[in-house]
Amino acid sequence: MSQERQQTQGEQATPAARRRAHELIDCLPDAQISALVGLLNTIVDPVAAALRDAPDDDEPITEEEERAVAESREWFKHNPGVPFEQVVAELGFTMDQVRGSKGD
């Protein structure tokens, strides 16, 4: 396992290690490719994988929540919504800050 040793996080893969990874993938039966793709997706973007795999919200909606939603829908039938940009400005932020830009 000298050349094929596991790499520590942040260490760059050598071209030979990348070629070997491709060779190993090419040896897999089709049934295992989707499992490997899932694993690779989790490694590359663990947050997206966690969100994808999170259980559905199965908490029942309460009567209070149902009433609040009905009141909100009724209000929007007779009133315009507030643009998001306006809410952001009223809270003292800029759209760049909301988008994560370094425009502090």
N, C-alpha and C positions, 0 to 999 in steps of 0.2 A: 504494500500500500504506500510505498515511498512516493512515487510520482502522483498517484491517485489519492493521496491522503486528503482527508477532509480539510477544507479551507476554513480559516477563521473569518469571522465577519469583517468585511472591509478589505480583505485580501483579494487581489485581482486573479481571475482564472487565467491560466496560461492557454495559448492556442491549442496545445496538445490536450489539455483537460477539457476544453470545449469540444474538440473533435471526438474525444472519448465519450463525452455525454451524448453527443449525437449518435455515435455508433450504438451505444446502449439503448437509446430510444428506438432506433431502427430495428433492434432485436426484439422489442416487446410485441406481444400479440395485440391485435386491435382492441380487444376487450380491456386491456390494461392502460391504453393510451388516455382514455377519458379520466381515469383515476389519477394518472400522472399530471394531466393538465390541471385538474383540481388542486393537486398538491403544489404545483408550480405557481398557480394563481395565488394561493395562500402565502407562499413564500414571498412573491413579488409585491403583493398588496394585501397584507393581513387585515387591515381595517375593512376593506371592501369584502373580504371573505367572511369576516365576523358579521358584518351587516347582512350579507347574503344568507348566512346560515342561522341567523337569529330566529327564534320562534315567532310566529305571528302573535300579535297582541290578542289574547283570547279573554281579556277581562271584560265582563259584561258592562254594557252602558247603563248607567243609572238613570232613573226618572229625572233627576235634577239635570243631568247632562243632556238628556233628550229635550227638556224644556228650554235649556240655554241655547241649543242648536236651533230649535224652532223660533225662538225670539230673535236670534241673530239673522236667520233667513228672512223673517218678516221685516226686520229693520232694513236689510239691504234691498228689499222690494221698493222702499220709499226713500232711501238715502243713497247718495253716491259713496263709494268706498274712498278711503284715503290712500293716495299713491304711496308706495313704499318709500320712494325718495323723500317725500314730505315727512314721513314718520322718522326716517333716519336723521334728517336735518333737525327736527324738533327735539330729538334726543341728543343733539350736539355732536353727531358723527358726520363723516363724509362717506360717500359711496366707495371711495378708494379704501377707506378703513374697513368698511363692511366686506369688501371683496378680498381683504387681506393684503392690500398693497402697503408699502412702507411709507404712505403719505401722512404720517402722524402730524 
